[in-house]
């Protein structure tokens, strides 16, 4: 396994729509290696998810996992979930704004409106179909990663760019956490 280079905002790969993975390639060694490398990369950088486009691969593959994540200490746990060719549909008109960050936009956070409940249809890493309902934080992460596969980054969804902030200022001014004195 390898830690992959993560594309940063401004790289054209982040604005490109990923191609569906043909079913014959779901279980191929190359696909499985990419999935393993994406999982390792996501964990290395404490991401909640990672899309293939973020690692310079234009395939509709994303990985999601939140287990004792230091970037999201208050978030509920999400078991490792591999998505191939995901389709996301809102189940409600209700949207909620919440803080999001992105490995492709390091050290920044912004308030992003997302549907509070979605239906996810995809294939897992073994080519088995999945069809599930996700709510709240899990729904947010699914929408974030699906956006990446469609050439969209979270800042595109922000209603108010005044909330786009560096992590240090986010902690101090939005969360009220003071840095310890030296």
Beta strands, then each sheet from edge to edge (+ up, - down):
strand 1: 49-51
strand 2: 61-66
strand 3: 78-90
strand 4: 95-102
strand 5: 105-115
strand 6: 117-123
strand 7: 129-135
strand 8: 165-166
sheet 1: 1+ 2- 3+ 6- 7+
sheet 2: 4+ 5- 8+
end
